[in-house]
Amino acid sequence: MSKQKNKDQSFLLCEKIKKLTTLLTQEKQTEQALRSGIKAYIQREKVFRQLFDNIKTAVAVYKVVDNGKDFVFADFNHAAEKIDKIKKEQLIGKKVSRVFPGVKEFGLFDVFKRVWKTGKPEHHPVGIYKDKRIQGWRENYVYKIPSGEIIAVYEDATARKQAEQQMKELARFPKENPNLVLRVTFQGEVIFKNKAVDSVLKSLRVNQKDIKEILPKNLAAIIRKARKNKRQSVNSEVSIKGKTYFYAISVGAQDANIYGFDITERKKTEKELYHNSKQLQVLNENLAEGMVYQINSGKDGLSRKFSYLSPAVKKLHGLEPREVIANPRILYEQVIEPDRSFLAKKEKHAFETMSKLEAEVRMRLPSGDIRWRQFVSTPRIMEGVVLWDGIELDITERKQAELKYKTILDTAIDCFYIINARQGNILEVNDAYCSLIGYSRDELLKMSLKDIEYKENPKKIARHMRYIIKKGADHFETRHRAKEGRIIDLETSVNYMKENKKFFVFMHDITERKKYENDLKKAKEEIEKWNKELEKRVREKACALKEAQEQLFQADKLSSIGQLGAGIAHELNSPLAGLLSLIRAYKKKKNPDTDEYAELAEMESACEYMARIVRDLNLFSRQTVGETEKANLNELIEATMSFSMHQLKAKNIIIIKNYSQELAVFLADKRRVQQVIINLLANACDALSERGILTITTGNINLNGQVFVELEVADNGCGIKKTDIKKIFEPFFTTKRPGKGVGLGLAVVYSIVEKHKGRIFVKSKEGAGTTFTVQLPALVETRTAEK
């Protein structure tokens, strides 16, 4: 039965391992398809990122926090870094009020709040911004984008404002003025110049006397024309050797004052701004996926007249701009139903609320192709009419990619979601994960990773997210808590997309696999436990077998020696008795003072020693216990002590008796048991020195439900060598000097105890003493005394 049970368990274990292997081979079948959809999504963002970073106008993107109470930097282009002298990495994720503490006093912070709340763009006029770090003139244009973020487009107007201020200062303190100050006649002859003029002539390496080199060539004509037209001031510019100077000429009654300053840097800035505007115009007219438009819908908002339309309309719709401007309906008619009705409702709502219009619709082109378009337009009122500033984007490829992407995600067996890399909010999730965890898609999109993560706490989650951002990817096991509380084991693969700061997470449910792994682990632990138990039992059986073999060997040896001793004792007993009688007879006839008497006494002593050996052999050879009767161990000890007392007293040995008063009786051959006591006492006496201590203890002991009477004889004598412990019960083994014993005492004790079905043990430490313990079976079970 045991073998059959083991076979059944092995079969079940193999089946579990097979099923586990099958689950492991299904993990990554859909991952490649999912990555392809993600790649297209990322490529689109890269194009706009290049435009954003390389445009010369400063642009800052803000995310709204605390329900519009503050704004956090989400992006910052290179032009903005240059103007505000700060790196993008230093401010992303930080509040604008912390990075630019003067923004509230500047008035821009209130503009942010109004634009976010109303959705209407606002122009913040030129003003001076200052804090402890920077100071300068700024002009901002702020608007809100579909994602809810706020964008500020701005420029540094410091140079322009400084120039205006300098113009006001030119007329004051002409000699000390750092800019050019001259006075000329109506014919253009210089009658005064300040130090700044000499400095400029020197820097340009122009002859100090030929000052006309830095003045307008037709200065006299300019003054005549101003006097004729009765103009008090005129302006002019002069370029010389890479420098540009601006002159304000003030015509008086007798002469003209000229105020000039270096505008080289300003001209350079204007040139860059012009270049930027041209770039924006080219971008507008050649936008690959969209067009810019403006619609004048009149005072009632019902008209659809295009006041501006970029040339991209031909690429997007197959129509010339003039055709659409002449007949706007031709463009609207391309919108297919039911999207046309949907677009009309969106337009009506945006007009009534003066809010931004956002819509994605399908359009049928003259070629018959159906394309997806996204309209983003904001209404504003100007001179009593409603204008719509908007952009139309071709999002067909994106919609196709999204559809393919969504189809793959929704039909994938494995789970998938996208989370924000900063807060851990769930941004997208597929049906497989919703089904697994029990939450709906809408519920999950309002949750974050910390709401579903079971294994880690928020601090560990944040630390792990930082690790993945640094490494770029990770593969690990985690646990999520389902809606009903069930814990799900998941094998997770995460990729960090640096471009959009998102985690793309693929997961596979390994709950069943983990269960099999746990079962397998438990099975292994159980097998190891049984192996250890089996090893323990084998060791115990081996020890018991060895002990039994040793006991059997000892018994056989004792039996053989007993038979030999019996034969020797029988053969020697009669001659020895006759010899001893003869020696004693001769001894009586001799005078004790003679040498012959001493020799006969010595012979008598030797014969008596030989007689004792014969008696020990005779006693040892007897293999059966004589007549048994009930005995009390305490009484036997006391009766036996008289035989050994003279020997104990001779050494002044201290005797300590610990007798149990509730000792059980046992069946014994009293004479034989007394022989055991005599031999143990004699053995202890030989081991003890003067004033040694001998302790005799009796009691009851319960071994596996059977009561034994126990005797302990302990001494603090010389002890027994460790190498001799196993030999002390062997016949003729002795550590005594010649003539003091032949080594049969303990062998006799062992034989007598064994014949009484008892046991004998010895514990000894050399130099510290020896304890002999004898256990004999009690006649009846009585109350067991504590040992």
C-alpha positions in Angstrom: 0.0 0.0 0.0 2.9 2.4 0.8 4.5 1.8 -2.5 1.3 2.4 -4.4 0.7 5.7 -2.5 4.2 6.9 -3.4 3.6 6.1 -7.1 0.3 8.0 -7.0 2.0 11.1 -5.4 4.8 10.9 -8.0 2.3 10.8 -10.9 0.4 13.8 -9.5 3.7 15.8 -9.1 4.7 15.0 -12.7 1.3 16.2 -13.9 1.7 19.5 -12.0 5.1 20.1 -13.5 3.8 19.4 -17.1 1.0 21.9 -16.6 3.4 24.5 -15.2 5.7 24.1 -18.2 2.7 24.7 -20.6 1.8 27.9 -18.8 5.3 29.2 -19.0 5.4 28.8 -22.8 2.4 31.1 -23.3 3.8 34.3 -21.7 5.1 36.5 -24.5 3.0 35.8 -27.6 1.4 39.2 -28.0 4.2 41.5 -26.8 5.8 42.2 -30.2 2.5 43.3 -31.8 1.8 45.7 -28.9 5.2 47.3 -29.3 4.6 48.0 -33.0 1.5 50.1 -32.2 3.4 52.0 -29.5 6.2 52.8 -31.9 4.0 54.7 -34.3 2.5 56.6 -31.4 5.9 57.7 -30.2 7.2 58.7 -33.7 4.4 61.3 -34.1 5.5 63.0 -30.8 9.1 63.2 -32.0 8.2 65.4 -35.0 6.4 67.9 -32.8 9.2 67.8 -30.2 11.7 68.9 -32.9 9.5 71.8 -33.9 9.0 72.8 -30.3 12.6 72.8 -29.4 14.0 74.6 -32.4 11.5 77.5 -32.7 13.1 80.8 -31.8 10.2 82.1 -29.8 10.1 81.2 -26.1 7.4 78.7 -25.2 6.5 77.3 -21.7 3.9 74.6 -21.1 2.2 74.4 -17.7 0.1 71.7 -16.0 -2.7 72.8 -13.7 -2.6 71.6 -10.1 -4.8 72.1 -7.1 -7.8 72.8 -9.3 -6.3 75.9 -10.8 -4.6 77.3 -7.7 -1.1 76.8 -9.2 0.7 75.7 -12.3 3.5 73.3 -12.8 6.1 73.4 -15.6 5.5 70.5 -18.0 7.8 71.7 -20.9 10.2 74.5 -21.7 11.9 75.0 -25.1 15.5 76.2 -25.8 14.5 79.8 -26.6 12.9 80.1 -23.2 16.0 78.6 -21.5 18.1 81.3 -23.2 15.8 84.2 -22.2 15.3 83.2 -18.6 18.8 81.8 -18.1 17.6 78.5 -16.6 17.8 74.9 -17.8 14.7 72.9 -18.5 15.8 70.1 -16.1 15.8 72.6 -13.2 12.2 73.5 -13.4 10.2 70.6 -14.9 7.6 69.4 -12.3 8.1 72.5 -10.2 5.5 75.2 -9.5 5.8 78.5 -11.5 5.4 80.5 -8.3 8.5 78.8 -6.9 10.8 79.1 -9.9 9.6 82.6 -10.8 8.5 84.1 -7.5 7.7 87.5 -9.2 5.0 86.1 -11.5 2.1 87.1 -9.3 3.3 90.7 -8.9 4.0 90.8 -12.6 0.3 90.0 -13.3 0.9 86.9 -15.4 -0.3 84.5 -12.8 -3.8 85.9 -12.9 -3.8 85.6 -16.7 -3.0 81.9 -16.3 -6.0 81.5 -14.0 -8.4 83.3 -16.3 -7.3 81.5 -19.4 -7.5 78.1 -17.7 -11.0 78.8 -16.4 -12.5 80.5 -19.5 -10.4 78.8 -22.2 -10.1 82.3 -23.9 -6.6 83.3 -25.0 -5.1 86.6 -23.5 -2.4 89.0 -24.4 -0.3 90.2 -21.4 1.3 93.5 -22.5 4.9 94.4 -22.1 5.9 94.8 -18.5 9.0 94.4 -16.3 9.5 91.1 -14.5 12.0 90.9 -11.7 13.0 88.6 -8.8 16.3 87.9 -7.0 17.6 86.0 -10.0 16.6 87.8 -13.2 15.0 91.0 -14.4 13.8 92.1 -17.8 10.9 93.3 -19.9 8.5 90.5 -21.1 5.5 90.3 -23.4 3.3 87.2 -23.2 0.5 85.5 -25.2 -1.3 82.8 -23.1 -3.8 80.2 -24.4 -5.2 76.8 -23.3 -4.8 73.6 -25.4 -7.2 70.6 -25.6 -5.3 68.6 -23.0 -6.1 71.2 -20.4 -2.6 72.5 -20.2 -1.7 76.2 -20.4 0.9 77.5 -22.9 2.7 80.8 -22.7 4.4 82.2 -25.8 6.7 85.2 -25.0 9.7 87.3 -26.0 12.3 89.4 -24.2 11.4 93.1 -24.8 14.2 94.4 -22.7 16.3 95.7 -25.6 13.3 97.5 -27.1 12.3 99.2 -23.8 15.9 100.1 -23.1 16.1 101.9 -26.5 12.9 103.8 -25.7 14.3 104.8 -22.4 17.6 105.9 -23.9 15.7 108.1 -26.4 14.2 110.0 -23.4 17.6 110.4 -21.8 19.4 111.6 -24.9 18.5 115.2 -24.3 19.8 115.3 -20.8 23.4 115.9 -19.9 24.7 115.7 -23.5 28.4 115.7 -22.5 28.1 112.8 -20.1 25.5 110.9 -22.1 26.9 107.5 -23.2 25.0 107.7 -26.5 25.8 110.1 -29.4 24.7 113.7 -29.1 25.5 116.2 -31.9 24.3 119.7 -32.9 24.4 120.6 -36.6 23.5 123.5 -38.8 20.7 123.4 -41.3 23.4 122.7 -43.9 24.7 119.6 -41.9 27.8 121.1 -40.4 28.7 119.8 -36.9 28.9 122.5 -34.3 28.9 120.2 -31.2 29.7 116.6 -30.4 30.0 114.8 -27.1 32.7 112.3 -25.9 30.6 109.4 -27.0 31.0 110.5 -30.7 34.8 110.6 -30.4 34.7 107.1 -28.8 32.6 105.7 -31.6 34.8 107.3 -34.3 37.8 105.7 -32.6 36.2 102.3 -32.3 35.2 102.3 -36.0 38.7 103.7 -37.0 37.2 106.7 -38.7 39.1 109.9 -39.1 38.2 112.2 -36.1 37.8 115.2 -38.4 35.6 113.3 -41.0 32.7 112.9 -38.6 30.2 112.9 -41.6 31.2 109.3 -42.1 28.9 108.2 -39.3 26.0 110.5 -40.1 23.2 110.1 -42.7 24.6 110.9 -46.2 21.7 113.2 -47.0 21.5 114.9 -43.6 21.1 118.4 -45.1 18.3 117.2 -47.4 16.5 115.5 -44.4 16.6 118.7 -42.4 15.4 120.8 -45.3 12.5 118.4 -45.9 11.5 118.4 -42.2 11.5 122.3 -42.1 9.5 122.4 -45.3 6.9 120.0 -43.9 7.1 121.7 -40.5 8.1 118.5 -38.7 10.0 119.0 -35.5 11.6 115.5 -35.5 12.6 112.9 -38.1 14.4 109.5 -37.8 17.1 107.9 -39.9 19.4 104.8 -39.8 23.1 104.5 -40.9 25.1 101.2 -41.4 28.8 101.4 -41.3 31.4 98.6 -40.9 28.9 96.1 -39.5 27.4 98.5 -37.1 23.9 100.1 -37.3 23.0 103.5 -35.7 19.6 105.0 -35.2 19.3 108.8 -35.3 16.5 111.0 -34.0 16.9 114.4 -35.5 15.1 117.3 -33.7 14.8 120.4 -35.8 14.9 123.7 -33.9 14.7 127.4 -34.9 18.4 127.9 -35.6 19.9 124.4 -35.8 19.1 120.7 -35.4 20.0 118.3 -32.5 20.9 114.7 -33.4 20.6 111.9 -30.8 21.9 108.5 -31.8 22.6 105.1 -30.4 23.9 101.7 -31.4 21.0 99.5 -32.5 23.1 96.7 -34.0 21.8 94.1 -31.5 18.3 95.3 -31.9 18.5 94.9 -35.7 19.9 91.5 -35.2 17.0 90.6 -33.0 14.5 92.0 -35.4 16.1 90.0 -38.2 15.7 86.8 -36.1 12.1 87.7 -35.3 11.5 88.2 -39.0 13.2 84.9 -39.7 11.0 83.2 -37.0 7.8 84.7 -38.5 8.9 83.4 -41.9 9.5 80.0 -40.3 6.1 80.0 -38.8 4.5 81.1 -42.1 6.3 78.2 -43.9 5.3 75.8 -41.2 1.7 77.0 -41.5 1.6 76.7 -45.2 3.5 73.4 -45.4 2.2 71.6 -42.3 2.4 68.0 -43.3 -0.7 66.8 -41.5 -3.0 69.9 -41.2 -4.0 73.4 -42.1 -4.7 76.7 -40.3 -7.9 78.6 -40.8 -9.9 81.5 -39.5 -13.7 81.6 -39.9 -15.9 84.7 -39.6 -19.3 83.5 -38.4 -20.8 87.0 -38.1 -22.7 88.5 -35.2 -25.1 85.5 -34.9 -22.5 82.9 -35.2 -24.4 81.2 -38.1 -22.2 82.2 -41.0 -19.2 80.1 -42.2 -17.1 82.4 -44.2 -13.4 81.7 -44.2 -11.3 84.9 -43.7 -8.1 82.9 -43.9 -7.2 79.5 -45.2 -3.7 78.0 -45.5 -2.7 76.5 -48.9 -2.7 73.0 -47.2 -6.4 72.8 -48.0 -5.6 71.5 -51.4 -3.5 68.6 -50.0 -6.1 67.8 -47.3 -9.3 68.2 -49.3 -8.3 68.3 -53.0 -9.7 71.8 -53.2 -8.1 75.2 -54.1 -8.3 77.8 -51.3 -10.2 80.2 -53.5 -12.9 77.5 -54.1 -13.5 77.0 -50.4 -13.4 80.7 -49.6 -16.0 81.3 -52.4 -18.2 78.4 -51.2 -17.5 77.3 -47.6 -20.3 74.7 -47.8 -18.2 72.6 -50.2 -15.8 71.8 -47.3 -18.5 71.0 -44.8 -20.3 68.7 -47.2 -17.3 66.4 -47.2 -18.1 65.5 -43.5 -20.1 62.3 -43.6 -23.1 61.5 -41.5 -23.6 61.1 -38.6 -20.3 63.0 -38.0 -21.7 66.1 -39.7 -24.6 66.4 -37.2 -22.1 65.7 -34.4 -19.9 68.6 -35.6 -22.8 71.0 -35.9 -23.8 70.3 -32.2 -20.2 70.8 -31.1 -20.1 74.1 -33.0 -23.4 75.3 -31.5 -22.3 74.5 -27.9 -18.9 76.2 -28.4 -20.6 79.3 -29.7 -23.1 79.5 -26.9 -20.5 79.0 -24.2 -17.7 80.8 -26.1 -15.5 77.7 -25.3 -13.0 75.8 -27.4 -14.3 73.4 -30.0 -12.6 70.0 -30.3 -14.0 67.3 -32.6 -12.8 64.3 -34.5 -14.9 63.5 -37.7 -14.7 61.5 -40.9 -14.6 63.2 -44.3 -15.1 61.8 -47.8 -12.7 63.4 -50.3 -13.5 63.9 -54.0 -11.3 60.8 -54.6 -13.7 58.8 -52.6 -11.2 58.1 -49.8 -12.5 58.5 -46.2 -10.1 60.3 -43.9 -10.2 61.1 -40.2 -9.8 64.8 -39.2 -9.4 66.7 -35.9 -10.7 70.2 -35.6 -9.5 72.5 -32.7 -11.0 76.0 -32.8 -11.5 78.8 -30.3 -14.1 81.5 -30.8 -13.4 85.2 -30.0 -15.3 88.4 -30.5 -13.7 91.2 -32.5 -15.4 94.4 -33.7 -18.8 92.8 -33.0 -18.3 89.6 -35.0 -17.3 86.1 -33.9 -14.0 84.8 -35.3 -12.9 81.2 -35.0 -9.1 80.6 -35.0 -8.5 77.0 -35.6 -6.4 74.2 -37.0 -7.4 71.0 -38.9 -5.2 68.0 -38.6 -5.3 64.7 -40.6 -5.3 62.0 -37.9 -6.2 59.1 -40.2 -2.9 57.2 -39.5 -3.2 57.9 -35.8 -6.8 56.6 -35.7 -5.9 53.6 -37.7 -2.9 53.0 -35.4 -5.2 53.6 -32.3 -7.8 51.2 -33.7 -5.2 48.5 -34.4 -3.5 49.3 -31.1 -6.8 49.1 -29.2 -7.9 46.0 -31.0 -4.6 44.3 -30.1 -4.8 45.4 -26.5 -8.5 44.6 -26.0 -8.1 41.1 -27.6 -4.8 40.3 -26.0 -4.8 37.4 -23.6 -2.1 39.1 -21.5 -2.8 42.2 -19.4 -1.6 45.6 -20.4 -1.8 49.2 -19.1 0.0 52.6 -19.4 0.8 54.6 -16.4 2.2 58.1 -15.8 5.9 57.9 -14.8 5.6 60.7 -12.2 2.4 60.1 -10.2 1.8 56.5 -11.3 -1.7 57.2 -12.5 -3.3 54.7 -14.9 -3.7 56.3 -18.4 -4.8 53.3 -20.5 -5.8 49.7 -19.8 -7.0 46.7 -21.8 -10.0 44.4 -21.3 -7.9 41.5 -20.2 -6.7 43.4 -17.1 -10.1 44.7 -16.3 -11.5 41.1 -16.4 -8.7 39.8 -14.3 -8.8 42.5 -11.5 -12.6 43.0 -11.5 -12.6 46.8 -11.9 -14.1 48.5 -15.0 -12.0 50.6 -17.3 -13.5 53.8 -16.0 -12.8 52.8 -12.4 -9.1 52.0 -13.2 -8.6 55.3 -15.1 -9.3 57.1 -11.9 -6.8 55.0 -9.9 -3.1 54.8 -9.6 -0.6 51.9 -9.1 -0.6 52.3 -5.3 -4.4 51.5 -5.3 -3.9 48.0 -6.8 -0.3 47.1 -5.7 -0.4 44.5 -2.9 3.2 43.6 -2.5 5.0 46.9 -2.0 4.2 50.1 -0.1 4.1 53.6 -1.8 7.8 54.4 -1.0 9.1 51.2 -2.4 6.9 51.7 -5.5 8.3 55.2 -6.1 11.9 53.8 -5.6 11.2 51.0 -8.1 9.8 53.5 -10.6 12.9 55.6 -10.3 15.0 52.5 -10.9 13.1 51.6 -14.1 13.4 55.2 -15.4 17.2 55.0 -14.9 17.5 51.5 -16.4 14.8 51.9 -19.1 13.1 48.6 -18.5 12.7 45.8 -15.9 11.2 42.3 -15.6 9.9 41.2 -12.2 7.1 39.5 -10.3 4.5 41.4 -8.3 1.1 41.0 -6.7 -2.1 43.0 -7.3 -5.2 43.1 -5.2 -8.5 42.4 -7.1 -11.6 44.3 -6.4 -13.1 41.5 -4.4 -9.9 41.2 -2.4 -8.3 38.3 -4.1 -4.5 38.4 -4.5 -3.2 37.9 -8.0 0.4 36.9 -8.8 1.7 38.7 -11.9 4.9 38.4 -14.0 5.5 41.9 -15.2 7.6 43.4 -18.1 7.9 47.3 -18.0 9.4 49.6 -20.6 9.9 53.3 -19.9 9.3 55.7 -22.8 11.4 58.7 -22.2 9.8 60.8 -24.9 6.4 60.9 -23.2 7.4 59.9 -19.7 5.2 56.9 -19.5 5.5 53.3 -18.4 4.2 50.6 -20.8 3.4 47.6 -18.7 2.8 44.0 -19.9 1.6 41.5 -17.4 0.8 37.8 -17.3 -1.3 36.1 -14.6 0.9 33.5 -12.9 -1.3 32.8 -9.9 -1.9 29.2 -11.0 1.8 28.8 -11.8 2.7 30.1 -8.4 0.2 27.7 -6.8 1.9 24.8 -8.6 5.3 26.1 -7.6 4.1 26.4 -3.9 2.7 22.8 -4.2 5.9 21.6 -5.7 7.9 23.4 -2.9 5.7 21.8 -0.2 6.1 18.4 -1.9 9.9 18.8 -1.9 9.8 20.0 1.7 7.7 17.0 2.7 10.0 14.6 0.8 13.0 16.2 2.5 11.3 15.9 5.9 10.5 12.2 5.3 14.1 11.7 4.0 15.4 13.2 7.3 13.0 11.1 9.3 14.0 8.0 7.4 17.7 8.8 7.9 17.0 9.3 11.7 15.1 6.0 11.9 17.8 4.2 10.0 20.4 5.6 12.4 18.3 4.6 15.4 17.8 1.1 14.0 21.5 0.8 13.2 22.4 1.9 16.7 19.9 -0.5 18.2 21.1 -3.3 15.9 24.7 -2.5 16.9 23.8 -2.5 20.5 21.9 -5.8 20.1 24.8 -7.3 18.3 27.1 -6.1 21.0 24.8 -7.5 23.7 24.5 -10.8 21.8 28.3 -10.9 21.4 28.7 -10.1 25.1 26.2 -12.8 26.1 27.9 -15.4 23.8 31.3 -14.4 25.1 30.1 -14.6 28.7 28.4 -17.9 28.1 31.6 -19.3 26.5 33.8 -18.0 29.3 31.2 -19.3 31.8 31.4 -22.8 30.4 35.2 -22.6 30.4 35.3 -21.2 34.0 32.9 -24.0 35.1 35.2 -26.6 33.7 38.3 -25.0 35.2 36.7 -24.5 38.6 35.5 -28.2 38.7 39.0 -29.5 37.8 40.8 -27.2 40.3 38.4 -27.2 43.2 39.2 -30.7 44.6 43.0 -30.7 44.3 43.1 -27.1 45.6 41.0 -28.0 48.6 43.2 -31.0 49.4 46.4 -29.0 49.0 45.0 -26.2 51.3 44.1 -28.8 54.0 47.5 -30.4 53.8 49.3 -27.0 54.1 47.2 -26.0 57.1 47.9 -29.3 58.8 51.7 -28.9 58.4 51.4 -25.3 59.5 49.8 -26.3 62.8 52.8 -28.5 63.6 55.4 -25.8 63.1 56.6 -23.1 65.5 55.3 -19.6 64.4 58.7 -18.2 64.9 60.4 -20.4 62.4 61.1 -19.8 58.7 59.2 -23.0 57.8 56.0 -21.6 59.4 56.3 -18.3 57.4 56.8 -20.2 54.2 53.7 -22.4 54.9 51.7 -19.2 55.7 52.7 -17.7 52.4 51.7 -20.9 50.6 48.3 -20.8 52.5 47.6 -17.2 51.4 48.4 -18.1 47.7 46.0 -21.1 47.9 43.3 -19.0 49.4 43.7 -16.4 46.5 43.4 -19.3 44.1 40.3 -20.5 45.9 38.7 -17.1 45.5 39.4 -17.2 41.8 37.8 -20.6 41.6 34.7 -19.4 43.6 34.4 -16.4 41.2 34.6 -18.7 38.2 32.1 -21.0 39.7 29.7 -18.1 40.5 30.2 -16.6 37.0 29.6 -19.9 35.3 26.1 -20.3 36.8 23.7 -19.2 34.0 20.4 -19.4 35.8 18.8 -17.4 38.6 18.0 -19.3 41.7 14.7 -19.1 43.6 13.2 -15.6 43.4 11.1 -13.8 46.0 9.7 -10.3 46.6 12.5 -7.9 47.6 12.9 -4.4 48.7 16.1 -2.7 47.3 16.6 -0.4 50.3 16.6 -3.5 52.7 19.0 -5.4 50.5 21.4 -2.5 50.4 21.3 -2.2 54.2 21.8 -5.9 54.7 24.7 -5.9 52.3 26.5 -2.8 53.6 27.8 -4.8 56.6 30.0 -6.9 54.3 31.7 -3.8 52.9 31.6 -1.5 55.9 35.0 -2.5 57.3 36.7 -1.7 54.0 34.8 1.7 53.7 35.7 2.7 57.3 39.3 1.8 56.7 39.5 4.7 54.1 37.2 7.1 56.1 34.8 7.2 53.1 31.8 9.5 53.6 28.6 7.6 52.7 25.5 9.6 51.5 22.2 7.7 51.2 19.3 9.0 49.1 16.7 6.2 49.5 13.2 6.6 48.1 10.5 5.9 50.7 8.0 4.8 48.0 10.2 2.2 46.4 8.5 -0.5 44.4 9.2 -4.2 45.2 10.7 -6.5 42.6 11.3 -10.3 42.2 14.9 -11.2 42.9 17.4 -13.9 43.8 18.4 -11.9 46.9 21.8 -13.6 47.2 22.6 -12.7 43.6 21.4 -9.1 43.9 23.5 -8.7 47.1 26.5 -9.9 45.1 25.8 -7.1 42.6 25.7 -4.5 45.4 28.9 -5.9 47.1 30.8 -5.8 43.8 29.6 -2.2 43.0 30.5 -1.0 46.5 33.9 -2.7 46.3 34.6 -1.2 42.9 33.8 2.3 44.2 35.9 1.8 47.3 38.9 0.8 45.2 38.4 4.0 43.1 38.2 6.3 46.1 41.0 7.8 48.1 41.0 8.8 51.8 37.9 10.9 52.7 36.2 10.2 49.4 32.4 10.4 48.9 30.2 7.5 48.0 26.5 8.3 47.2 23.9 5.6 47.1 20.5 6.5 45.5 17.4 4.5 45.0 14.1 5.3 43.3 11.4 4.3 40.8 11.6 5.2 37.0 8.9 4.8 34.4 10.2 3.7 31.0 7.6 3.5 28.2 4.9 2.6 30.7 6.9 0.0 32.6 8.2 0.7 36.2 11.8 -0.1 37.1 13.5 0.0 40.5 16.7 2.0 40.1 20.0 1.9 42.0 22.8 4.5 41.5 26.2 4.0 43.1 28.3 7.2 42.5 31.8 8.1 43.7 34.1 11.1 43.2 37.1 8.9 42.7 39.7 8.6 39.9 37.1 7.7 37.2 37.5 5.4 34.2 39.4 6.2 31.0 37.2 6.9 28.0 38.9 4.1 26.1 38.2 1.6 28.9 34.4 2.3 29.3 33.4 -0.3 26.7 35.6 -3.0 28.2 34.8 -2.9 31.9 32.0 -5.6 31.7 34.3 -8.0 29.8 35.5 -11.0 31.8 39.2 -10.8 33.0 39.5 -7.1 32.1 40.9 -5.1 35.0 42.8 -1.9 35.7 43.9 -3.1 39.1 47.5 -4.1 40.0 48.4 -7.8 39.8 47.1 -9.7 42.8 44.3 -7.2 43.5 41.7 -8.8 41.1 41.2 -10.8 38.0 38.5 -8.7 36.3 35.4 -10.9 37.0 33.6 -8.6 39.4 31.8 -6.3 36.9 31.3 -9.2 34.5 29.5 -11.1 37.3 27.4 -8.0 38.0 26.4 -7.7 34.3 25.5 -11.3 34.1 23.3 -11.2 37.2 21.5 -8.0 36.1 20.8 -9.5 32.7 19.4 -12.7 34.2 17.0 -10.5 36.2 15.9 -8.8 32.8 17.4 -5.6 34.0 19.9 -3.1 32.6 23.1 -1.5 33.8 24.8 1.7 32.6 28.0 3.5 33.5 29.0 7.2 33.3 32.5 8.3 34.1 34.9 11.2 33.7 38.5 10.5 34.3 39.6 12.3 37.5 36.0 13.3 38.4 34.3 10.0 39.4 32.0 7.2 38.2 28.3 6.4 38.5 26.8 2.9 38.0 23.1 2.7 37.3 21.2 -0.6 37.7 17.5 -0.8 36.6 15.5 -3.9 37.6 11.8 -4.4 36.6 9.3 -3.8 39.4 6.7 -6.5 40.4 3.8 -4.1 40.0 3.4 -0.5 38.7 3.2 2.0 41.6 3.2 5.8 41.8 6.4 6.8 40.0 8.9 8.8 42.0 10.7 11.7 40.3 14.2 10.8 39.4 
